[in-house]
Amino acid sequence: MTYLLWQIFWCLLATAVLFLAIGWLLRGWFGRKASTDNAATDSERLSWQTSMDGLRARLESETTSRIAAGKAMEDAQAQAAKLSSLLEQQAAEVRTLSQQVADMTPRLSMAAAAGVAQGSQLQSASDEIATLHSQLADRDAKLKAATVAAGTVAAELAGAQQRDVEAIHLRLRLADSEAKLKAATMAAGTAVAELAAAQQRDVEAVRLRLRLSALEPQLAEARQRDVEAIKLRVRLAELEPALANCHNRVAELERNHAVAAPTPVAAKVERDDLKKIYGIGPVLERRLNDLGVYFFREIALWTKDDILRFESHLKEFPNRIERDNWVEGARLEHFKKYGEELGKSQSAHA
């Protein structure tokens, strides 16, 4: 019995060492394989999922089988323990019988020496020895049966160990499949995020194109206005010398004749932009032109009587001339444009 237990122990130890070696080799092989399979596609991920489901089902079935085998092994071990105790008991009985046979041998010798008188005792002893031999043969048969049962238990134990090896292989394949599935899921999530970002950029680009197409007419109009403004600036630059001569001529005539009303020259030369005076807009400029006022100098030389006279014509704009100080504004604009400073003395004299 001790020898059988030692054999079982060494078998388990060798199996554990073999499992460790196989696990180390499978880990290296699956590691190298995982390094080359990082770019898994969706079809491969589905196949991995299917394979992993199959492996899980097979692992569950193998686990169930292993549990059943474990129970069977426990039952076999219990039976082996019972058989071992029975073998020990049978061996003890065999030893007892052998001792009895050994004890009976001298008695047989004594009975043979005693002669016929002890024939009945010799026959009885012979019958007892035959009975003991029969019991010994029975015990040997039971011992052989126990040995066969122990071999069966060892075979079942080896089968259970083989199923444990297969279960370990299945677990390794399941772990590898789960790692591949996780990597494929992460790759799919990254691709989905990139696709969403690209779609967002496409939407923004479409919005910008729509906005650009909506602004195209305004942009064309602005460009047209820029072209017209450039043409006007060129035309104004061409007319600047003649305009300066006209202004000089008008100023000279006004100094000579001190004319407050519009002159025929005013209609021939370019008028001042009265809107540059603070408080005068396009409407007031037209009203002043209708009243015969075209130049900064005319407003700069107004007296109080002139202010009252023009306010009587601008009743819808009460007290705008003094409130916005048109006279000072006209003097400032006249000085900016012609370089001539008009003082209050000139206004009073006029």
MARNUSE-13046 format. One record per residue: residue in three letters; x negated, y negated, z of N, C-alpha, C in turn. Coordinates in steps of 0.05 Angstrom, whole numbers, m for minus. Layout:
residu, nx, ny, nz, cax, cay, caz, cx, cy, cz
ALA, X, Y, Z, X, Y, Z, X, Y, Z
...
This chain:
residu, nx, ny, nz, cax, cay, caz, cx, cy, cz
MET, m16, 24, 0, 0, 0, 0, m17, m25, 0
THR, m38, m25, 16, m57, m49, 17, m70, m53, m10
TYR, m77, m31, m24, m90, m33, m50, m70, m45, m70
LEU, m44, m37, m69, m24, m49, m87, m21, m79, m82
LEU, m21, m87, m57, m19, m116, m51, m43, m131, m61
TRP, m67, m119, m58, m91, m133, m68, m89, m135, m98
GLN, m79, m115, m112, m77, m116, m141, m58, m139, m149
ILE, m35, m140, m135, m16, m162, m141, m28, m189, m137
PHE, m43, m192, m115, m56, m218, m109, m75, m226, m131
TRP, m93, m207, m139, m112, m214, m160, m98, m219, m187
CYS, m77, m206, m193, m61, m212, m217, m50, m240, m217
LEU, m39, m248, m194, m28, m275, m191, m50, m296, m194
LEU, m73, m291, m182, m96, m310, m183, m105, m313, m212
ALA, m109, m290, m226, m117, m291, m254, m97, m306, m271
THR, m71, m301, m265, m50, m315, m281, m51, m345, m276
ALA, m55, m354, m251, m57, m382, m245, m80, m395, m260
VAL, m104, m382, m260, m127, m392, m275, m121, m394, m304
LEU, m108, m373, m315, m101, m373, m343, m81, m396, m350
PHE, m62, m401, m332, m43, m424, m336, m58, m450, m336
LEU, m77, m454, m318, m92, m479, m317, m108, m483, m343
ALA, m121, m462, m353, m137, m464, m378, m119, m471, m401
ILE, m96, m456, m403, m77, m462, m424, m66, m490, m423
GLY, m60, m500, m398, m50, m527, m395, m70, m547, m403
TRP, m96, m543, m396, m117, m562, m404, m120, m563, m435
LEU, m119, m539, m448, m122, m538, m477, m97, m551, m490
LEU, m74, m545, m480, m50, m558, m492, m49, m588, m488
ARG, m59, m597, m465, m60, m626, m460, m78, m640, m480
GLY, m102, m628, m485, m120, m640, m505, m108, m639, m533
TRP, m95, m616, m540, m84, m614, m567, m61, m633, m571
PHE, m43, m634, m551, m20, m653, m553, m30, m682, m552
GLY, m51, m688, m537, m62, m715, m535, m72, m724, m562
ARG, m88, m706, m576, m98, m713, m602, m75, m716, m622
LYS, m56, m698, m619, m33, m700, m638, m17, m725, m634
ALA, m14, m733, m608, 1, m758, m602, m13, m782, m613
SER, m40, m782, m613, m55, m805, m623, m51, m809, m653
THR, m45, m788, m668, m41, m790, m697, m12, m793, m704
ASP, 6, m791, m685, 35, m792, m691, 48, m817, m679
ASN, 33, m839, m676, 45, m862, m663, 65, m876, m681
ALA, 61, m874, m708, 79, m887, m727, 102, m868, m735
ALA, 118, m860, m716, 140, m842, m721, 163, m856, m734
THR, 176, m844, m753, 199, m855, m767, 225, m848, m753
ASP, 247, m860, m762, 273, m854, m749, 281, m825, m754
SER, 275, m814, m778, 282, m786, m783, 267, m767, m764
GLU, 241, m774, m760, 225, m758, m742, 235, m761, m713
ARG, 244, m785, m706, 255, m789, m679, 281, m772, m675
LEU, 297, m770, m696, 321, m754, m694, 314, m724, m692
SER, 294, m716, m708, 285, m688, m706, 273, m682, m679
TRP, 258, m702, m669, 247, m698, m642, 269, m696, m621
GLN, 290, m713, m624, 312, m711, m606, 326, m684, m607
THR, 330, m675, m632, 343, m648, m635, 325, m626, m623
SER, 299, m628, m629, 280, m608, m618, 280, m610, m588
MET, 280, m634, m577, 279, m637, m548, 304, m625, m535
ASP, 328, m630, m548, 353, m619, m538, 351, m588, m538
GLY, 340, m577, m561, 337, m548, m562, 318, m538, m540
LEU, 296, m553, m537, 276, m545, m516, 289, m546, m488
ARG, 305, m567, m484, 318, m569, m458, 337, m546, m453
ALA, 353, m539, m474, 371, m517, m471, 356, m491, m466
ARG, 334, m488, m482, 318, m464, m478, 305, m463, m451
LEU, 296, m487, m442, 284, m489, m415, 304, m482, m394
GLU, 329, m492, m397, 350, m486, m378, 355, m456, m377
SER, 356, m444, m402, 361, m415, m403, 337, m400, m390
GLU, 313, m409, m397, 289, m396, m385, 288, m400, m355
THR, 297, m424, m346, 298, m429, m317, 317, m410, m304
THR, 341, m407, m317, 361, m389, m306, 350, m360, m306
SER, 336, m353, m328, 325, m326, m329, 303, m322, m308
ARG, 287, m344, m305, 266, m342, m284, 278, m340, m256
ILE, 300, m355, m252, 313, m353, m225, 323, m324, m221
ALA, 336, m313, m243, 346, m286, m241, 323, m266, m237
ALA, 300, m272, m252, 277, m254, m249, 265, m257, m221
GLY, 265, m282, m210, 255, m286, m183, 272, m270, m163
LYS, 299, m272, m167, 316, m257, m149, 310, m227, m151
ALA, 307, m218, m177, 301, m190, m181, 275, m182, m169
MET, 255, m201, m172, 229, m195, m161, 231, m194, m130
GLU, 247, m213, m118, 250, m212, m89, 263, m185, m81
ASP, 284, m178, m97, 297, m152, m91, 277, m129, m93
ALA, 260, m131, m115, 240, m109, m119, 220, m109, m97
GLN, 212, m134, m89, 193, m136, m67, 205, m124, m41
ALA, 230, m130, m36, 244, m119, m13, 245, m88, m15
GLN, 252, m80, m40, 253, m50, m44, 225, m38, m41
ALA, 204, m53, m51, 177, m43, m48, 169, m42, m19
ALA, 178, m63, m4, 172, m62, 25, 186, m38, 39
LYS, 211, m34, 30, 225, m10, 41, 211, 16, 34
LEU, 203, 17, 8, 189, 41, m1, 162, 45, 13
SER, 149, 21, 18, 123, 23, 32, 127, 34, 61
SER, 149, 23, 74, 154, 33, 101, 162, 63, 100
LEU, 177, 69, 78, 185, 97, 75, 161, 115, 70
LEU, 142, 104, 53, 118, 119, 47, 101, 123, 72
GLU, 99, 101, 88, 84, 104, 113, 97, 124, 131
GLN, 125, 123, 132, 139, 142, 149, 135, 171, 139
GLN, 136, 174, 111, 132, 200, 100, 103, 210, 105
ALA, 84, 191, 102, 56, 199, 107, 52, 208, 136
ALA, 66, 193, 154, 64, 201, 182, 76, 228, 186
GLU, 99, 233, 173, 111, 260, 175, 93, 281, 163
VAL, 80, 274, 140, 62, 293, 128, 39, 299, 147
ARG, 28, 278, 159, 7, 283, 178, 16, 300, 201
THR, 41, 295, 210, 52, 311, 232, 55, 340, 224
LEU, 65, 344, 199, 68, 371, 189, 41, 385, 186
SER, 22, 369, 176, m5, 381, 173, m16, 389, 200
GLN, m11, 371, 220, m21, 378, 247, m6, 402, 257
GLN, 20, 403, 251, 35, 427, 260, 24, 453, 246
VAL, 18, 449, 219, 7, 473, 205, m19, 481, 218
ALA, m36, 460, 223, m61, 466, 236, m57, 479, 263
ASP, m37, 470, 278, m32, 481, 304, m21, 510, 301
MET, m6, 515, 279, 6, 541, 276, m14, 562, 266
THR, m35, 553, 253, m55, 572, 243, m68, 589, 265
PRO, m77, 577, 288, m87, 594, 310, m66, 613, 320
ARG, m41, 602, 321, m19, 619, 332, m15, 644, 314
LEU, m18, 638, 286, m15, 661, 268, m37, 681, 272
SER, m61, 670, 276, m83, 688, 282, m79, 705, 307
MET, m69, 691, 327, m63, 705, 352, m41, 726, 348
ALA, m21, 717, 331, 2, 736, 326, m8, 760, 311
ALA, m26, 756, 291, m37, 779, 276, m53, 797, 294
ALA, m67, 785, 313, m82, 801, 332, m64, 816, 351
ALA, m42, 804, 358, m24, 817, 376, m10, 842, 364
GLY, m8, 842, 337, 2, 866, 325, 32, 864, 318
VAL, 43, 888, 318, 70, 890, 308, 89, 877, 328
ALA, 81, 877, 353, 99, 866, 374, 106, 837, 368
GLN, 86, 825, 357, 91, 796, 352, 98, 792, 322
GLY, 107, 812, 308, 114, 810, 280, 137, 791, 275
SER, 156, 794, 295, 179, 775, 292, 170, 746, 295
GLN, 152, 742, 314, 142, 715, 318, 126, 706, 293
LEU, 111, 725, 281, 95, 717, 257, 114, 711, 234
GLN, 136, 727, 232, 155, 721, 211, 168, 694, 215
SER, 174, 689, 241, 186, 663, 247, 167, 640, 241
ALA, 141, 645, 248, 121, 625, 242, 117, 621, 213
SER, 118, 644, 198, 116, 642, 169, 139, 626, 157
ASP, 163, 633, 167, 186, 618, 157, 183, 588, 163
GLU, 174, 582, 187, 170, 554, 195, 149, 541, 177
ILE, 127, 556, 171, 107, 544, 153, 118, 539, 126
ALA, 135, 558, 116, 147, 554, 90, 165, 530, 90
THR, 180, 528, 112, 197, 504, 114, 181, 479, 114
LEU, 158, 480, 129, 141, 456, 129, 130, 450, 102
HIS, 121, 471, 87, 111, 466, 60, 133, 454, 42
SER, 158, 465, 45, 180, 454, 29, 184, 424, 36
GLN, 184, 418, 62, 187, 390, 70, 164, 373, 59
LEU, 140, 384, 59, 117, 370, 49, 120, 364, 19
ALA, 129, 384, 4, 134, 380, m25, 155, 359, m30
ASP, 176, 360, m12, 197, 339, m15, 185, 311, m10
ARG, 168, 310, 11, 156, 284, 18, 138, 275, m5
ASP, 123, 294, m18, 106, 286, m41, 123, 276, m64
ALA, 146, 289, m69, 163, 280, m91, 173, 251, m85
LYS, 181, 247, m60, 190, 220, m52, 168, 199, m55
LEU, 143, 208, m48, 120, 190, m50, 115, 183, m80
LYS, 117, 203, m98, 114, 197, m126, 136, 178, m136
ALA, 160, 183, m127, 182, 165, m135, 177, 136, m126
ALA, 167, 134, m101, 161, 107, m90, 139, 94, m107
THR, 119, 111, m115, 97, 100, m131, 107, 90, m158
VAL, 126, 106, m170, 138, 97, m196, 154, 72, m192
ALA, 169, 70, m170, 184, 46, m164, 166, 22, m161
ALA, 143, 26, m147, 124, 4, m144, 113, m5, m171
GLY, 107, 15, m190, 98, 7, m217, 119, m9, m231
THR, 145, 0, m228, 167, m16, m241, 168, m44, m230
VAL, 165, m47, m204, 164, m74, m192, 141, m90, m202
ALA, 117, m77, m205, 94, m92, m216, 100, m101, m245
ALA, 113, m83, m261, 120, m91, m289, 139, m114, m289
GLU, 160, m113, m272, 179, m135, m270, 165, m161, m262
LEU, 146, m158, m243, 130, m182, m235, 114, m193, m258
ALA, 101, m176, m274, 86, m185, m297, 105, m199, m317
GLY, 129, m187, m322, 148, m200, m340, 157, m228, m329
ALA, 161, m230, m303, 168, m256, m291, 146, m276, m295
GLN, 121, m266, m291, 98, m284, m296, 96, m294, m325
GLN, 102, m275, m344, 102, m283, m372, 123, m304, m378
ARG, 147, m300, m365, 168, m320, m369, 160, m346, m356
ASP, 145, m346, m334, 135, m371, m323, 116, m385, m342
VAL, 99, m370, m356, 81, m381, m376, 97, m395, m398
GLU, 117, m380, m408, 134, m392, m429, 149, m417, m419
ALA, 158, m417, m394, 171, m440, m383, 152, m464, m382
ILE, 127, m459, m374, 107, m480, m373, 102, m492, m401
HIS, 100, m473, m421, 97, m483, m449, 121, m500, m458
LEU, 145, m491, m450, 169, m507, m457, 168, m534, m444
ARG, 159, m535, m419, 158, m561, m405, 138, m579, m419
LEU, 115, m568, m427, 95, m584, m441, 106, m595, m467
ARG, 120, m578, m482, 131, m587, m507, 153, m608, m502
LEU, 169, m604, m481, 190, m623, m474, 178, m650, m467
ALA, 156, m650, m451, 143, m675, m444, 132, m689, m468
ASP, 120, m674, m487, 109, m686, m511, 131, m697, m528
SER, 154, m683, m530, 176, m693, m546, 188, m718, m533
GLU, 190, m719, m506, 200, m743, m493, 181, m766, m497
ALA, 155, m762, m497, 136, m784, m502, 139, m794, m531
LYS, 142, m775, m550, 145, m784, m578, 172, m799, m581
LEU, 193, m789, m568, 219, m803, m570, 217, m831, m558
LYS, 203, m833, m535, 200, m860, m522, 185, m879, m541
ALA, 163, m868, m553, 147, m885, m571, 164, m894, m595
ALA, 179, m875, m606, 196, m881, m629, 218, m901, m622
THR, 229, m898, m597, 250, m917, m588, 238, m945, m585
MET, 214, m947, m573, 201, m973, m570, 195, m985, m598
ALA, 185, m968, m617, 180, m979, m643, 205, m989, m657
ALA, 227, m973, m653, 253, m982, m665, 262, m1008, m652
GLY, 259, m1011, m625, 267, m1035, m611, 251, m1059, m622
THR, 225, m1055, m625, 208, m1077, m636, 217, m1085, m664
ALA, 223, m1064, m681, 232, m1070, m708, 258, m1085, m708
VAL, 277, m1077, m690, 303, m1091, m688, 299, m1120, m680
ALA, 281, m1125, m660, 276, m1152, m651, 264, m1169, m674
GLU, 245, m1157, m688, 233, m1172, m711, 254, m1177, m733
LEU, 271, m1158, m738, 292, m1162, m758, 311, m1184, m749
ALA, 319, m1184, m723, 336, m1206, m713, 323, m1233, m716
ALA, 297, m1235, m709, 282, m1260, m712, 281, m1269, m741
ALA, 276, m1249, m759, 275, m1256, m788, 303, m1266, m797
GLN, 324, m1252, m788, 351, m1261, m796, 357, m1289, m785
GLN, 348, m1295, m760, 352, m1322, m749, 337, m1343, m766
ARG, 312, m1335, m774, 297, m1354, m790, 310, m1358, m818
ASP, 322, m1337, m828, 336, m1339, m854, 360, m1358, m851
VAL, 375, m1355, m828, 398, m1372, m824, 389, m1401, m822
GLU, 367, m1406, m807, 357, m1433, m804, 348, m1444, m831
ALA, 335, m1427, m847, 327, m1436, m874, 351, m1443, m891
VAL, 373, m1427, m890, 397, m1433, m905, 409, m1460, m896
ARG, 409, m1464, m869, 420, m1489, m859, 404, m1512, m868
LEU, 377, m1510, m868, 360, m1531, m878, 364, m1537, m907
ARG, 367, m1515, m923, 372, m1519, m952, 399, m1533, m956
LEU, 420, m1525, m941, 445, m1539, m943, 443, m1568, m936
ARG, 428, m1573, m914, 425, m1601, m905, 409, m1617, m926
LEU, 389, m1604, m938, 373, m1618, m958, 389, m1624, m983
SER, 406, m1604, m991, 423, m1608, m1014, 443, m1630, m1009
ALA, 453, m1632, m983, 472, m1653, m976, 459, m1681, m976
LEU, 433, m1681, m969, 418, m1707, m968, 406, m1715, m995
GLU, 407, m1697, m1015, 395, m1703, m1041, 407, m1728, m1053
PRO, 434, m1732, m1054, 445, m1757, m1066, 435, m1781, m1051
GLN, 435, m1780, m1024, 426, m1803, m1009, 396, m1809, m1014
LEU, 381, m1787, m1016, 352, m1791, m1022, 348, m1803, m1050
ALA, 364, m1793, m1069, 362, m1805, m1096, 370, m1835, m1096
GLU, 392, m1841, m1081, 400, m1869, m1079, 379, m1886, m1066
ALA, 367, m1875, m1044, 346, m1890, m1031, 322, m1895, m1049
ARG, 315, m1874, m1065, 293, m1878, m1084, 300, m1899, m1105
GLN, 325, m1899, m1114, 334, m1919, m1134, 333, m1947, m1122
ARG, 341, m1949, m1096, 340, m1975, m1083, 310, m1984, m1080
ASP, 293, m1965, m1074, 264, m1972, m1072, 253, m1982, m1098
VAL, 262, m1968, m1120, 253, m1978, m1147, 263, m2006, m1152
GLU, 289, m2010, m1146, 300, m2037, m1151, 286, m2058, m1133
ALA, 280, m2050, m1108, 266, m2069, m1090, 239, m2076, m1101
ILE, 225, m2055, m1111, 198, m2060, m1123, 200, m2079, m1147
LYS, 221, m2074, m1164, 225, m2092, m1187, 230, m2121, m1178
LEU, 247, m2123, m1157, 253, m2150, m1147, 228, m2163, m1135
ARG, 212, m2148, m1121, 187, m2160, m1110, 169, m2169, m1132
VAL, 167, m2152, m1153, 150, m2160, m1176, 161, m2186, m1189
ARG, 188, m2187, m1192, 200, m2210, m1204, 196, m2235, m1186
LEU, 199, m2231, m1159, 195, m2253, m1140, 166, m2263, m1141
ALA, 147, m2243, m1143, 119, m2251, m1145, 113, m2267, m1170
GLU, 128, m2259, m1192, 124, m2275, m1217, 136, m2303, m1215
LEU, 157, m2306, m1199, 170, m2332, m1196, 159, m2349, m1174
GLU, 141, m2338, m1158, 130, m2353, m1135, 117, m2379, m1144
PRO, 100, m2380, m1164, 87, m2406, m1172, 108, m2427, m1180
ALA, 127, m2418, m1197, 147, m2437, m1206, 164, m2447, m1183
LEU, 171, m2428, m1164, 186, m2436, m1141, 171, m2455, m1123
ALA, 145, m2451, m1119, 130, m2470, m1103, 129, m2497, m1116
ASN, 126, m2498, m1142, 127, m2524, m1156, 153, m2538, m1153
CYS, 175, m2522, m1155, 201, m2533, m1151, 206, m2544, m1123
HIS, 197, m2529, m1103, 200, m2538, m1076, 184, m2564, m1071
ASN, 160, m2564, m1082, 144, m2588, m1079, 157, m2613, m1092
ARG, 168, m2607, m1115, 182, m2629, m1129, 206, m2639, m1114
VAL, 222, m2620, m1103, 245, m2627, m1088, 237, m2642, m1063
ALA, 216, m2633, m1049, 208, m2647, m1025, 199, m2675, m1031
GLU, 185, m2678, m1054, 176, m2705, m1061, 199, m2723, m1067
LEU, 220, m2712, m1081, 243, m2729, m1088, 258, m2736, m1063
GLU, 261, m2716, m1044, 275, m2723, m1019, 261, m2744, m1003
ARG, 234, m2742, m1002, 219, m2762, m988, 222, m2790, m1000
ASN, 224, m2790, m1027, 226, m2816, m1041, 254, m2828, m1039
HIS, 274, m2811, m1040, 301, m2822, m1041, 318, m2816, m1016
ALA, 308, m2798, m998, 322, m2792, m973, 351, m2784, m979
VAL, 355, m2764, m995, 381, m2756, m1003, 391, m2734, m984
ALA, 414, m2738, m972, 426, m2718, m954, 446, m2700, m969
ALA, 458, m2711, m991, 477, m2695, m1007, 462, m2679, m1027
PRO, 474, m2659, m1039, 462, m2642, m1059, 455, m2658, m1084
THR, 433, m2653, m1096, 423, m2666, m1120, 424, m2647, m1143
PRO, 422, m2658, m1167, 422, m2640, m1190, 399, m2621, m1190
VAL, 376, m2629, m1177, 353, m2612, m1176, 358, m2587, m1159
ALA, 375, m2590, m1139, 382, m2567, m1122, 395, m2544, m1137
ALA, 409, m2551, m1158, 422, m2530, m1173, 402, m2517, m1193
LYS, 380, m2531, m1198, 361, m2520, m1217, 339, m2503, m1204
VAL, 331, m2510, m1179, 310, m2495, m1165, 323, m2473, m1148
GLU, 306, m2455, m1139, 316, m2433, m1122, 322, m2443, m1094
ARG, 345, m2436, m1084, 354, m2446, m1058, 340, m2431, m1035
ASP, 339, m2444, m1011, 328, m2431, m988, 348, m2410, m977
ASP, 337, m2389, m964, 353, m2368, m952, 362, m2378, m924
LEU, 386, m2391, m924, 395, m2403, m899, 401, m2381, m877
LYS, 403, m2356, m885, 409, m2335, m866, 385, m2331, m847
LYS, 362, m2341, m854, 339, m2338, m836, 341, m2355, m811
ILE, 359, m2375, m812, 364, m2392, m788, 382, m2376, m769
TYR, 374, m2376, m744, 389, m2361, m724, 417, m2371, m722
GLY, 438, m2353, m724, 466, m2361, m722, 480, m2363, m748
ILE, 465, m2363, m771, 477, m2366, m797, 477, m2338, m811
GLY, 501, m2329, m818, 503, m2304, m832, 511, m2309, m861
PRO, 517, m2287, m875, 525, m2291, m904, 549, m2308, m908
VAL, 569, m2306, m889, 594, m2322, m892, 588, m2352, m888
LEU, 573, m2358, m867, 567, m2386, m862, 548, m2397, m884
GLU, 531, m2380, m895, 514, m2390, m916, 530, m2398, m940
ARG, 550, m2382, m947, 567, m2389, m970, 583, m2414, m964
ARG, 593, m2417, m939, 608, m2441, m932, 590, m2466, m934
LEU, 565, m2463, m925, 547, m2486, m926, 540, m2493, m955
ASN, 536, m2472, m972, 531, m2477, m1001, 555, m2491, m1014
ASP, 579, m2483, m1006, 603, m2496, m1016, 604, m2526, m1008
LEU, 593, m2532, m984, 592, m2559, m974, 568, m2575, m985
GLY, 551, m2562, m1002, 529, m2576, m1014, 503, m2574, m999
VAL, 500, m2555, m980, 476, m2551, m965, 462, m2526, m976
TYR, 436, m2530, m985, 422, m2508, m998, 394, m2504, m986
PHE, 383, m2523, m971, 355, m2522, m963, 353, m2526, m933
PHE, 330, m2515, m922, 325, m2518, m894, 322, m2548, m886
ARG, 310, m2563, m905, 305, m2591, m899, 330, m2607, m894
GLU, 352, m2600, m909, 377, m2615, m905, 388, m2611, m877
ILE, 387, m2586, m867, 397, m2581, m840, 378, m2592, m819
ALA, 352, m2591, m824, 332, m2601, m805, 335, m2631, m801
LEU, 346, m2645, m821, 348, m2675, m820, 376, m2684, m811
TRP, 393, m2665, m802, 419, m2673, m793, 418, m2690, m768
THR, 435, m2710, m767, 439, m2727, m743, 463, m2716, m728
LYS, 470, m2729, m706, 494, m2721, m691, 519, m2726, m707
ASP, 519, m2747, m722, 542, m2752, m739, 545, m2731, m760
ASP, 522, m2722, m772, 523, m2701, m792, 534, m2675, m779
ILE, 525, m2669, m754, 534, m2645, m741, 564, m2646, m737
LEU, 574, m2669, m727, 603, m2672, m723, 618, m2669, m749
ARG, 607, m2680, m771, 620, m2679, m797, 622, m2651, m807
PHE, 600, m2636, m805, 600, m2608, m815, 617, m2590, m797
GLU, 618, m2595, m771, 635, m2579, m753, 664, m2583, m760
SER, 671, m2606, m770, 699, m2610, m778, 707, m2593, m801
HIS, 686, m2585, m818, 692, m2567, m840, 689, m2538, m832
LEU, 678, m2533, m809, 675, m2505, m799, 691, m2501, m773
LYS, 717, m2507, m774, 733, m2505, m750, 736, m2476, m740
GLU, 734, m2456, m759, 736, m2428, m750, 710, m2419, m735
PHE, 689, m2436, m736, 664, m2430, m721, 658, m2454, m703
PRO, 674, m2457, m682, 671, m2481, m665, 644, m2481, m650
ASN, 631, m2505, m651, 607, m2511, m635, 584, m2491, m641
ARG, 584, m2479, m665, 563, m2460, m672, 537, m2475, m678
ILE, 538, m2499, m688, 514, m2513, m697, 496, m2519, m673
GLU, 508, m2531, m652, 493, m2538, m628, 487, m2514, m611
ARG, 506, m2496, m609, 502, m2472, m592, 479, m2455, m602
ASP, 478, m2451, m628, 456, m2435, m640, 432, m2452, m648
ASN, 434, m2479, m644, 412, m2497, m650, 401, m2493, m678
TRP, 419, m2499, m698, 412, m2496, m726, 390, m2515, m734
VAL, 391, m2539, m723, 372, m2560, m731, 343, m2551, m726
GLU, 338, m2542, m701, 311, m2533, m694, 304, m2508, m710
GLY, 323, m2490, m714, 317, m2466, m731, 310, m2474, m759
ALA, 324, m2493, m770, 318, m2502, m798, 290, m2515, m799
ARG, 283, m2531, m779, 256, m2543, m779, 235, m2521, m778
LEU, 239, m2501, m761, 220, m2479, m759, 217, m2464, m785
GLU, 239, m2457, m798, 238, m2443, m823, 226, m2460, m845
HIS, 232, m2486, m845, 220, m2504, m865, 190, m2505, m862
PHE, 181, m2506, m837, 152, m2507, m832, 139, m2480, m841
LYS, 152, m2458, m835, 142, m2432, m843, 139, m2430, m874
LYS, 158, m2441, m888, 159, m2437, m917, 142, m2458, m932
TYR, 144, m2484, m922, 131, m2505, m937, 107, m2517, m923
GLY, 103, m2510, m898, 80, m2521, m883, 84, m2550, m875
GLU, 108, m2560, m877, 113, m2588, m870, 129, m2589, m844
GLU, 121, m2605, m826, 134, m2607, m800, 152, m2631, m800
LEU, 178, m2627, m796, 197, m2648, m795, 203, m2655, m766
GLY, 199, m2681, m758, 203, m2690, m731, 230, m2702, m727
LYS, 236, m2709, m702, 262, m2721, m695, 263, m2749, m706
SER, 240, m2762, m708, 240, m2790, m718, 250, m2790, m747
GLN, 241, m2770, m763, 250, m2769, m790, 280, m2764, m791
SER, 290, m2747, m773, 319, m2742, m772, 335, m2767, m765
ALA, 325, m2782, m746, 339, m2807, m737, 338, m2828, m760
HIS, 315, m2830, m774, 313, m2849, m795, 331, m2842, m818
ALA, 334, m2816, m824, 352, m2808, m845, 381, m2814, m837
